[in-house]
Amino acid sequence: MHTGIDRKPGIRALLLTAMFYPLMTAWVLASVAVSPFLIGILRAATGWDIGRVARFWIKIHGKGLLAIVSPFVRIRKEGLESIPRPCILAANHLSFVDGYCMAALPFHDMAFAVGAWPFKMLWYTPFMRLARYLDVENTGWDDAVALCRQVTSKGGSMLFFPEGHRSRDRRLQPFHSGCFRMAIETGLPLVPLCIAGTDDLLPPGKYWLHPAEIRLKALPAVDPADYEGPGGPARMCKAVRARMEEAIGEMRAAP
């Protein structure tokens, strides 16, 4: 595995890139075309509410991307089976493909808290709305809490990227405190989710894909009751960031 973000594409990177974009485009178009029919079938067959059905369909879509890159990408998982549900997940952010890699988690019922720009991708926006995704830039706090409670009251979870944007240098960026405040206010356990290797696959601002090993590691859940009181979200934010920074460093150093 390379140790820097910038590198020249080799033969396998050329093959991966040449294969990825046409197949991904076809997969997106096919998914959008059949989604009304399949979402209707899923809802009738499962009895789930439309939000959970949409989140299940989004996981299938993510698995499609992982299948496309699977000849060139290995995914290693640690601690994912122990994630309590419902919960708040806080993940570091390295690449555009981070969201797709959440399809590797052992459950599907999870809504994302994201910035405003993903909602500008018109082919995805209806699915994000149905899935109760949270637009953190254009949603007031009370409405955000209400949406989180709506998702988690039925067993779903919420995923946040507390850095707010992709890291350009692999270092963990400062965290926003919103997800920690959300955990304390709702009483939900917060699970730090560490990601490594997605920036090897597709670095921010780049278009060439490279063969990679992606690692996903869930750290033990944090009890928000330990951080109640004045300054609780800030203290929780600082403690979780320190744990994640240490774990990500170990993940990168491991062979």
C-alpha positions in Angstrom: 0.0 0.0 0.0 1.3 3.4 -0.8 2.2 6.0 1.9 1.2 9.2 0.0 -2.0 10.3 -1.6 -0.5 11.4 -5.0 1.0 8.7 -7.2 1.1 7.7 -10.9 -1.5 5.1 -12.0 -0.1 1.7 -12.7 -1.6 -1.0 -15.0 -4.0 -2.2 -12.4 -5.1 1.3 -11.6 -5.7 1.9 -15.3 -7.8 -1.2 -15.5 -9.7 -0.4 -12.4 -10.5 3.2 -13.5 -11.4 2.1 -17.0 -13.8 -0.5 -15.6 -15.2 1.5 -12.8 -16.8 4.6 -14.4 -18.8 2.8 -17.1 -20.0 0.1 -14.7 -20.8 2.6 -12.0 -22.8 4.8 -14.5 -24.7 1.8 -15.7 -25.4 0.7 -12.1 -26.7 4.1 -11.1 -29.0 4.3 -14.2 -30.3 0.8 -13.7 -30.9 1.4 -9.9 -32.8 4.6 -10.6 -34.9 3.0 -13.3 -36.0 -0.1 -11.3 -36.2 1.6 -7.9 -39.9 2.5 -7.9 -40.9 -1.1 -8.8 -38.5 -2.7 -6.3 -39.1 -0.3 -3.5 -42.8 -1.0 -3.9 -42.2 -4.8 -3.7 -39.9 -4.4 -0.7 -42.5 -2.4 1.2 -45.3 -4.8 0.5 -43.1 -7.8 1.3 -41.6 -6.5 4.5 -44.2 -4.1 5.9 -41.4 -1.7 6.7 -42.0 2.0 6.6 -40.8 3.8 3.5 -37.7 5.2 5.2 -36.4 1.8 6.2 -37.2 0.5 2.7 -35.2 3.3 1.1 -32.3 2.8 3.5 -32.3 -0.9 2.5 -32.3 0.0 -1.2 -29.4 2.4 -0.6 -27.4 -0.4 1.0 -28.0 -2.6 -2.0 -26.8 0.3 -4.2 -23.7 0.6 -2.1 -23.0 -3.1 -2.3 -23.2 -2.8 -6.1 -20.2 -0.4 -6.0 -18.3 -2.6 -3.6 -18.9 -5.5 -6.0 -17.6 -3.5 -9.0 -14.3 -2.7 -7.3 -14.0 -6.1 -5.5 -11.4 -7.5 -7.9 -9.0 -4.7 -6.9 -10.1 -3.9 -3.3 -10.0 -5.8 -0.1 -12.2 -4.8 2.9 -11.1 -5.8 6.4 -13.6 -5.3 9.2 -13.2 -5.3 12.9 -15.8 -4.9 15.7 -18.7 -4.2 13.4 -20.8 -7.0 14.7 -20.7 -5.5 18.2 -22.2 -2.1 17.2 -25.3 -1.6 19.4 -28.5 -0.5 17.7 -30.0 2.1 17.6 -26.9 4.3 17.9 -25.1 7.4 16.7 -22.1 6.5 14.5 -19.3 9.0 14.1 -16.9 8.2 11.2 -13.8 9.9 9.9 -14.0 11.0 6.3 -11.3 10.4 3.7 -13.0 9.9 0.3 -16.1 10.1 -1.8 -16.5 6.4 -1.5 -16.7 6.4 2.3 -20.5 6.5 2.2 -20.7 3.5 -0.2 -18.4 1.5 2.1 -21.1 1.7 4.8 -22.7 -1.0 2.8 -20.1 -3.3 4.4 -21.7 -2.8 7.9 -23.8 -5.8 9.1 -27.1 -3.8 9.1 -28.9 -1.5 6.6 -31.2 0.6 8.8 -29.0 3.7 9.0 -29.6 7.3 7.9 -26.8 9.7 7.1 -26.2 13.2 8.3 -24.5 15.1 5.5 -23.8 18.5 4.1 -26.0 20.3 1.6 -24.1 19.3 -1.6 -25.1 15.6 -1.8 -28.7 16.8 -2.0 -27.8 18.6 -5.3 -27.2 15.2 -7.0 -30.6 15.0 -8.4 -30.5 11.3 -9.2 -29.9 10.6 -5.5 -31.9 13.3 -3.8 -35.3 11.6 -3.8 -33.8 8.5 -2.2 -32.0 10.5 0.5 -35.2 12.3 1.3 -37.1 9.0 1.5 -34.4 7.5 3.7 -34.7 10.5 6.1 -31.1 11.7 5.5 -30.3 14.8 7.5 -29.1 18.0 5.7 -27.0 19.4 8.5 -26.5 22.8 6.8 -30.2 23.6 6.2 -32.0 21.9 9.1 -32.6 23.6 12.4 -31.5 21.8 15.6 -35.0 21.0 16.8 -35.9 19.5 13.5 -32.6 17.6 13.4 -33.3 16.0 16.8 -36.9 15.2 15.7 -35.6 13.5 12.6 -33.0 11.5 14.6 -35.7 10.4 17.0 -38.0 9.4 14.2 -35.3 7.1 12.7 -33.9 5.7 15.9 -37.3 5.1 17.6 -37.9 2.3 15.0 -34.5 0.7 15.5 -32.5 2.7 12.9 -29.2 4.5 13.5 -27.7 7.8 12.4 -24.3 8.2 10.8 -22.3 11.5 11.1 -19.0 12.6 9.6 -18.0 15.0 12.4 -15.1 16.4 10.4 -17.6 17.9 8.0 -15.5 17.3 4.9 -13.0 14.9 3.5 -9.4 15.1 4.9 -7.0 16.2 2.2 -3.8 15.1 4.1 -5.0 11.9 5.9 -4.8 13.6 9.2 -8.0 13.7 11.4 -9.5 17.1 11.1 -11.1 19.1 13.9 -14.6 17.7 14.9 -17.9 19.5 15.0 -19.8 18.8 18.1 -23.3 18.2 16.6 -23.3 14.4 16.7 -22.0 14.4 20.3 -24.7 16.9 21.4 -27.2 14.6 19.5 -26.1 11.5 21.4 -26.3 13.3 24.8 -29.8 14.8 24.0 -31.2 11.5 22.7 -29.4 9.2 25.2 -28.2 7.0 22.3 -24.8 5.3 22.5 -22.1 6.8 20.2 -19.9 4.5 18.2 -16.7 5.8 16.8 -16.2 4.2 13.4 -12.7 4.4 12.0 -12.0 4.2 8.3 -8.6 3.7 6.5 -7.7 3.1 2.9 -10.6 4.7 1.1 -8.3 7.6 0.1 -5.9 5.0 -1.4 -8.8 3.9 -3.6 -10.0 7.4 -4.6 -8.2 10.4 -3.0 -10.1 13.6 -2.6 -10.0 15.7 -5.8 -8.7 12.8 -7.9 -10.3 10.7 -10.6 -7.9 7.8 -10.9 -8.8 4.8 -8.8 -6.1 2.6 -7.3 -6.2 -0.9 -5.9 -6.5 -0.7 -2.1 -7.1 -2.3 1.2 -9.9 -0.6 3.1 -10.3 -1.1 6.8 -13.4 -0.4 8.9 -13.1 -0.6 12.7 -15.8 0.1 15.2 -14.5 1.2 18.6 -16.4 0.4 21.8 -19.6 2.5 22.2 -19.4 5.6 24.3 -22.2 6.2 26.9 -23.5 9.8 26.6 -24.5 9.7 30.3 -20.8 10.0 31.1 -20.8 13.5 29.5 -23.9 15.1 30.8 -23.8 18.6 32.2 -22.1 21.8 31.1 -19.5 21.3 28.4 -20.5 17.7 27.9 -20.6 17.7 24.0 -17.2 19.4 23.9 -15.7 16.9 26.4 -17.2 14.0 24.6 -16.0 15.3 21.2 -12.4 15.7 22.5 -12.3 12.2 24.1 -13.8 10.4 21.0 -11.5 12.3 18.6 -8.4 11.2 20.6 -9.5 7.6 20.6 -10.2 7.6 16.9 -6.9 9.4 16.1 -5.0 6.7 18.0 -7.0 3.8 16.5 -6.6 5.2 12.9 -2.8 5.5 13.4 -2.6 1.9 14.5 -4.7 0.8 11.5 -2.4 2.6 9.1 0.7 1.2 10.8 -0.6 -2.4 10.8 0.7 -4.6 7.9 
